[in-house]
Amino acid sequence: MNELWSDCIRSLEPYTPGEQPSIAGLIKLNTNENPYPPSPAVLSALQSMINADLRLYPDPEGCALKQAIAEMYGLRQANIFLGNGSDEVLAHAFHALLKHERPILFPDVTYGFYPVYCALYGIEFETIPLDDEFQVHIMDYIRPNGGIVLANPNAPTGIALSRSQLRILLEKCPTSVVVIDEAYVDFGAESAVSLVNDFPNLLVIQTVSKSRALAGLRAGFAIGNSDLIDALNIVKDCFNSYPLDRLALAGAEAAICDLSYFNATRQQVVNSREWLTMQLMDIGFSVLPSKANFLFVMHKLQPAQEIQHQLRQRNILVRHFPKPRVSNFLRISVGTAEQCEMLVHALREIIVSDTSEVTC
Ligand SMILES: Cc1ncc(COP(=O)(O)O)c(C=O)c1O
């Protein structure tokens, strides 16, 4: 261990992102990116920003992007916070709003970054087990706590809570900050944004990485009561006044404004998800009911890691989490219709050949 390191980081275990190999022809279904390109309006907005003004710092407030988000939701700029991807927004929310005397609560199976932020900022947490069907029961969270964090839809399960369930949770926990991570909400779940005016303790976090096909741009945002947003701004301005560069601000704004492209591409992803679900069930997979752009699946006979390995040999990447309760599952991002067909074709080969080996 390096004696030049600060003591506080010696025990940290960082989050491991899905791999991003640069291999030609790879079908990449391992990191929940959008299989479609960003809107053409985004590409032209980015091109128009490549000019001499790059010598200037960007707007530290990101007013134009905040205004576009505020208009989309009928809110005010004071209700919006911007960050370098929703991961950064989440990190600031943990830092600014979730360090209290009592432990915060989140599910035992959820986004792997939450315990990492807790370790980084010294926040106590308790995990609440999902039930046997991997569902969240909001009544389990109605107990003394230092805050509640729920991904909705949850990751990696893809299962979503309804807005009315979230309303009950907010009504029952008026003194807790409730963070709803809506990274995947646009693929068919109900957003909690419309509850923001009723609940000053609600912070909703969204991203342009998934439904707006801009994972490479790094822009995320939080929506909440202006008091919560003020706390996030204090942390941000103690950390980096310009988390979004000029290109990210312009590209994210163009993506938010191009509603028709957004609606068309997310519908294509939803259609492919439904098709893929039926196909995978036909091959013998159990598929959790997903409202996200990925499926969480387990095969009745073949071990998940073996299937992952065989897919990789055919240039198809999917994600496996070697963690309690989910180590026999694979998380498969929904690709284009063509990519989904290639995946199913490969899986039919793998499952048949493996089953015949078992029989012999
Ligand atoms: C549940 C969840 N929240 C947040 C994020 C972060 O997304 P980004 O930082 O790209 O906005 C991810 C990324 O995969 C995610 O799965």
PDBQT file of the ligand as one rigid body, heavy atoms in Angstrom, charges set to zero:
ROOT
HETATM    1  C1  LIG A 401     -29.250   3.051 -11.433  1.00  0.00    +0.000 C 
HETATM    2  C2  LIG A 401     -28.246   3.958 -12.072  1.00  0.00    +0.000 A 
HETATM    3  N1  LIG A 401     -28.152   5.212 -11.636  1.00  0.00    +0.000 NA
HETATM    4  C3  LIG A 401     -27.259   6.067 -12.165  1.00  0.00    +0.000 A 
HETATM    5  C4  LIG A 401     -26.408   5.671 -13.179  1.00  0.00    +0.000 A 
HETATM    6  C5  LIG A 401     -25.381   6.658 -13.685  1.00  0.00    +0.000 C 
HETATM    7  O1  LIG A 401     -25.611   7.087 -14.968  1.00  0.00    +0.000 OA
HETATM    8  P1  LIG A 401     -24.839   8.342 -15.565  1.00  0.00    +0.000 P 
HETATM    9  O2  LIG A 401     -23.743   8.730 -14.593  1.00  0.00    +0.000 OA
HETATM   10  O3  LIG A 401     -24.328   7.899 -16.866  1.00  0.00    +0.000 OA
HETATM   11  O4  LIG A 401     -25.856   9.431 -15.674  1.00  0.00    +0.000 OA
HETATM   12  C6  LIG A 401     -26.470   4.376 -13.670  1.00  0.00    +0.000 A 
HETATM   13  C7  LIG A 401     -25.547   3.947 -14.736  1.00  0.00    +0.000 C 
HETATM   14  O5  LIG A 401     -25.507   2.882 -15.239  1.00  0.00    +0.000 OA
HETATM   15  C8  LIG A 401     -27.414   3.485 -13.104  1.00  0.00    +0.000 A 
HETATM   16  O6  LIG A 401     -27.486   2.219 -13.510  1.00  0.00    +0.000 OA
ENDROOT
TORSDOF 0
